[in-house]
């Protein structure tokens, strides 16, 4: 991390075995948000990593991306744009569909929230397969903005999200505070 002291974010992530179904180990990051020191360290680490890139907007996918994106946007002096499930935003939207393991989903942003003048960072709590952030990145680029990075608290590297992100975003990195192999 650029100039940031090393912080043990992993100690604030709790493993919940067999949730939401048998055989799955759920990574609960909510204790990190409940600890003021850990929360500040998370915001500082993400903001420091992406500082100096001229970011004007931070986009956060629903819903925990809001919790990560808003404080980092404030720290960067940028605006925040929520990316939501279909039908949740009140004005005209643009959308992008993406594949899930069993079907498809889509993400929407207000049509006037991002312009070609914007430099955008996408932040989420967790990146698993990369599908949500990839679709959000495509949406941002289709809106004419410059996408400069993806960031998250927790990356599930064993699901290989970087492989999904690399073909369409070779010039954009994924930065994670904790990586689970």
C-alpha positions, 0 to 999 in steps of 0.5 A, spaced: 500 500 500 502 506 497 505 509 504 500 506 508 502 502 515 500 495 514 494 494 518 491 487 519 484 487 516 483 480 516 483 480 523 476 483 522 473 478 517 469 472 520 469 466 517 462 463 518 462 455 516 456 452 512 453 459 510 448 460 506 449 453 505 453 447 507 460 447 504 460 454 503 465 458 508 462 465 508 466 471 509 463 476 514 466 483 513 461 487 518 466 487 524 471 491 520 465 496 519 464 496 526 471 497 529 472 505 528 480 504 527 479 498 522 474 502 518 478 508 518 484 504 516 480 501 510 478 508 508 485 511 508 488 505 505 483 505 499 484 512 498 491 512 499 492 507 493 488 511 488 490 518 490 493 522 484 489 519 479 484 525 478 478 521 480 471 525 480 466 519 481 466 513 485 461 508 483 459 502 488 455 496 486 449 495 491 449 494 497 455 494 500 459 497 495 455 504 498 458 502 504 465 502 501 465 507 496 462 513 500 467 514 505 473 513 500 469 518 495 469 523 500 477 522 502 478 523 495 474 529 494 470 525 489 462 524 488 459 518 489 454 514 484 450 508 486 450 502 481 443 498 483 439 492 481 434 494 476 428 498 478 431 501 484 433 508 481 427 513 480 430 517 474 432 514 467 437 509 467 442 505 463 444 498 464 448 492 463 447 485 464 452 480 466 452 472 467 451 469 473 452 461 475 445 460 474 442 465 469 443 473 468 443 479 472 443 487 471 446 493 474 443 500 473 446 507 473 442 514 473 443 516 465 446 523 467 450 520 473 457 520 469 459 523 463 465 523 458 469 528 463 469 523 469 475 519 471 471 513 475 473 508 480 469 502 482 469 500 489 465 494 492 466 490 499 468 483 495 470 481 489 468 474 487 468 472 480 468 479 478 462 479 474 458 485 478 465 489 477 466 487 470 459 489 468 459 496 472 466 497 469 463 496 462 457 501 463 462 506 466 466 506 459 459 505 455 457 512 458 464 515 456 468 516 462 475 514 463 475 507 468 482 508 472 481 502 477 477 497 481 478 496 489 475 492 494 476 489 501 476 482 500 478 478 493 476 471 493 482 469 488 480 462 488 475 464 483 479 468 479 476 474 478 482 477 475 481 473 469 474 475 468 477 483 468 483 482 464 480 481 457 476 487 457 480 492 462 487 490 461 489 497 463 485 497 469 488 494 476 484 490 481 486 492 488 484 488 494 486 489 501 485 482 503 486 476 498 483 469 499 487 464 495 
